[in-house]
Amino acid sequence: MLLISNQNIEPSLKKSFTETFSLKISEDKVPRNSPYFTFSGDKLSLHLNNIMDSSEEKKPSKMPSPSPLSFDFIDTWKRIKPGPKNQRKKDPLLKALTIKKNNDEGPIRLIDATCGTGKDSLFFIKQGIKTLAYERSPYLAPLLWDAKRRASADPELGPLIQDNFLFSFSDAVKHQESLKSEPLASLPNSSKFKTPDIIFLDPMFPPKRKKALPKKEMVIFSELVGPDHDQETLLRWALDLRPQRVIVKRPIWADPPENLVPDTSYQGKTVKFDTYFPNL
Ligand SMILES: C[S@@+](CC[C@H](N)C(=O)[O-])C[C@H]1O[C@@H](n2cnc3c(N)ncnc32)[C@H](O)[C@@H]1O
């Protein structure tokens, strides 16, 4: 993966970005068939550059090459409804997230092990939940890192993001022992995050119908990331950490793995939130 760096990127930003993601810098050459990043002004974009559709075994995708991708947390934040108390009875995700905590125990702490575009993480933060998010895709993690960086500079959203959103470019299952210690040892600002109350998983299922997702999400997840075939391993990792709840977002038609039947399920129209209580 490359960072095309023919623009004026602030040197310290360029350094921390390329070091965090081990990217090579090219001053001018745009690759013909592989994705690459650019900074336009202050914003990072991913150019998909006619990547192959993995579901069609190396045949070039029939979709026209999509416009460059970037994530904008400030815009996403504005679109999330705060979730008033009277909605709790209707919204299946809010119901799944409702746990009992004493006031002196601080806010709910949640791990979003499948951060994706960051939309669900931002939804949790808007509900007052402290969120630690993992994303393993080398395409998506830089976009999340950059969206977090820009949102942190926003006068309104910045303090909330800095206090309540920890992000790590890694595979969640690689974190086991460090998540059992309090406070977490493996992250910068770790004193702000102790062991989780809830672990949320939203692995990618192979879509039942091609048009099951909105266009942008379809491009991101089916063209770029692909289905998460190891989702049973991820669920077993989450249960083993013994939070109060593990919530798995699944399409309404998807069955849980054998022998891992949820304790309860909160049903929406197209998705359900299968919920496990590992300590019962
Ligand atoms: C369906 S998307 C999640 C969408 C997300 N909830 C959102 O709000 O956009 C699944 C994402 O989880 C990531 N993922 C799957 N398994 C993971 C793991 N073990 N560790 C870190 N990321 C993982 C994939 O790379 C993919 O980006």
The ligand as an SDF file (V2000), in Angstrom:
LIG
                    3D

 27 29  0  0  0  0  0  0  0  0999 V2000
  -19.6450   -5.3800    8.9220 C   0  0  0  0  0  0  0  0  0  0  0  0
  -18.2080   -4.4940    9.2540 S   0  0  0  0  0  0  0  0  0  0  0  0
  -18.5970   -3.6150   10.7260 C   0  0  0  0  0  0  0  0  0  0  0  0
  -19.3770   -2.3610   10.4830 C   0  0  0  0  0  0  0  0  0  0  0  0
  -19.3770   -1.4260   11.6490 C   0  0  0  0  0  0  0  0  0  0  0  0
  -20.1760   -1.9140   12.7350 N   0  0  0  0  0  0  0  0  0  0  0  0
  -19.7700   -0.0080   11.2550 C   0  0  0  0  0  0  0  0  0  0  0  0
  -20.4140    0.6780   12.0770 O   0  0  0  0  0  0  0  0  0  0  0  0
  -19.4040    0.4060   10.1650 O   0  0  0  0  0  0  0  0  0  0  0  0
  -17.0540   -5.6560    9.8650 C   0  0  0  0  0  0  0  0  0  0  0  0
  -15.6550   -5.0600   10.1060 C   0  0  0  0  0  0  0  0  0  0  0  0
  -15.0330   -5.7710   11.1490 O   0  0  0  0  0  0  0  0  0  0  0  0
  -13.6660   -5.9380   10.8500 C   0  0  0  0  0  0  0  0  0  0  0  0
  -13.2440   -7.1380   11.6070 N   0  0  0  0  0  0  0  0  0  0  0  0
  -13.7540   -8.3970   11.5080 C   0  0  0  0  0  0  0  0  0  0  0  0
  -13.1560   -9.2210   12.3780 N   0  0  0  0  0  0  0  0  0  0  0  0
  -12.2430   -8.4610   13.0660 C   0  0  0  0  0  0  0  0  0  0  0  0
  -11.2960   -8.7530   14.1090 C   0  0  0  0  0  0  0  0  0  0  0  0
  -11.1590   -9.9920   14.5900 N   0  0  0  0  0  0  0  0  0  0  0  0
  -10.5470   -7.7280   14.5880 N   0  0  0  0  0  0  0  0  0  0  0  0
  -10.6480   -6.4690   14.0730 C   0  0  0  0  0  0  0  0  0  0  0  0
  -11.4970   -6.1440   13.0640 N   0  0  0  0  0  0  0  0  0  0  0  0
  -12.2960   -7.1250   12.5780 C   0  0  0  0  0  0  0  0  0  0  0  0
  -13.6310   -6.1090    9.3490 C   0  0  0  0  0  0  0  0  0  0  0  0
  -12.3500   -5.7640    8.8280 O   0  0  0  0  0  0  0  0  0  0  0  0
  -14.7330   -5.1430    8.9010 C   0  0  0  0  0  0  0  0  0  0  0  0
  -14.2210   -3.8590    8.6390 O   0  0  0  0  0  0  0  0  0  0  0  0
  1  2  1  0
  2  3  1  0
  2 10  1  0
  3  4  1  0
  4  5  1  0
  5  6  1  0
  5  7  1  0
  7  8  2  0
  7  9  1  0
 10 11  1  0
 11 12  1  0
 11 26  1  0
 12 13  1  0
 13 14  1  0
 13 24  1  0
 14 15  1  0
 14 23  1  0
 15 16  2  0
 16 17  1  0
 17 18  1  0
 17 23  2  0
 18 19  1  0
 18 20  2  0
 20 21  1  0
 21 22  2  0
 22 23  1  0
 24 25  1  0
 24 26  1  0
 26 27  1  0
M  CHG  2   2   1   9  -1
M  END
$$$$
